[in-house]
Amino acid sequence: MSSPHRVTFVKQLDGSPLGGLSCTCAAGAMALDRETIGAKRTTGARVRQLTGDSSGGTTLTQVVAALQRGFSVSLTTKTPTSIADFDNRLHAGQGAILQGSESATRGTRYQASETFGGNHAWFVNQGRGWRLTMGVWVPTEYLVFDPLADARRPDIAVSPFWLPRSYLLTFAKRLDLTGRGNLLGPGKVYAAFTRDTEPHMHAKYGGKQTTPFPDRTLGKAPAGRKVNVRATPSTAAPIVEMLAIGELFIAYQKTTTGQLHAGSRIWYGDHDGNRWVHVSGLSRTGGTT
């Protein structure tokens, strides 16, 4: 895997009226840069304008919709997902807008404010120091672009910086979901992901590259049901995730030698071959990425 595209830093304190409240918008502007590999760039103020919100902070849903509306790009929103999913997506070549609490870095060399410790958003471009632990890729550090870390004073960090994993875990788990101390808690993240800008895969179980590569498939299930995502291409394998109807599943590989199910041995797998969905549980396979 080559190094992913490194975005251009977008600061939120850009002089616009709501710059101090536009961290997610600024992170969204960096996600646009990553998604298009630098072909499209914008400001946090422009993303804010596209949300139509002029009163306070913005949600991931608002920012993702704004990027779709203004620039025709689609990010994958997970609110929440597991930290394991987050790490695996970064290892697979995706970037992420991550929401959490700035209190995680306040008072450290990574701080972006001496006083602010509330809900905030970063753009996480990549990880390094990867190791495979129980089927999950785990980094030792993340390359973080904090929209508030603009070196405006000597004790303010400058983005980007490599951040030890423990800080990011604390940042993510302290996200206040309601503004009243209802914290997200450990092991989960609120994030929106770009596509894999450096497509590659690690073949398992006879997997071959999908066409297109990767293939942005969608979950397909009867009303009120979800699709099983399994650890191997077999109905006997452990269920590692559930896909809702229409939920995105990015397939990197396809095997025709999986367990026979619903009359077919075709299964679609993820980047590392650790998540598999039977073809009967997917729609838009082989479609437009």
VENLINFEN-V867314 format. One record per helix or strand. SS is the DSSP state (H for helix, E for strand). FROM is the first residue (numbers start at 1). TO is the last residue. Records with the same first field share a line. If there is no record, write none. Layout:
SS->FROM-TO  FROM-TO
This chain:
H->19-21  23-35  44-51  60-71  83-91  102-104  165-173  279-281
E->76-82  96-101  119-128  131-133  136-138  141-146  150-150  158-158  161-164  176-176  183-183  188-193  208-209  215-219  227-230  239-243  248-251  253-255  261-261  264-264  267-269  276-278  282-283
